[in-house]
Amino acid sequence: MKLISKITAGTLLGFGLAVTLAMMTNLAADNTTAEDRSGAIAAFAFFGLPPAALGGWMFWNGHRKYHQERSDRLRNTFFKVLKASDGNITPLQFSMESGLDGAEAKVYLDERAKEFNANFNVTPEGNLIYYFEL
């Protein structure tokens, strides 16, 4: 379904932008009659703007849904790892479970540490461990 939605959004956006560009070019031409101008405006209003707006909205909505699903997946992974490790978590553990790279995992854990007032400690080996109160 996501692929069909992307194809539809791309088709609508492409068609709407192509019609819009053609109509704007027609309006900008010096030898355009008043009748041609009114036709170009009508074509823009009915065949350019609506498909472009709908295609743009579909892309934006898909983008928003993707980020919401990613955020939900990361949050669920975070809680699962946290519960399994009794409230102690390292960036490496979270990176391995979530699929994030190390820097992104550390940033994510830093944000959750602020959100949940967690403590952290650096071991003598240089490992960072976050302690969340369960």
Secondary structure, DSSP 4 states (H G I P E B T S, - for coil): -HHHHHHHHHHHHHHHHHHHHHHHHHHH-TT--HHHHHHHHHHIIIIIHHHHHHHHHHHHHHHHHHHHHHHHHHHHHHHHHHHHTTTEE-HHHHHHHH---HHHHHHHHHHHHHHHT-EEEE-TTS-EEEE---
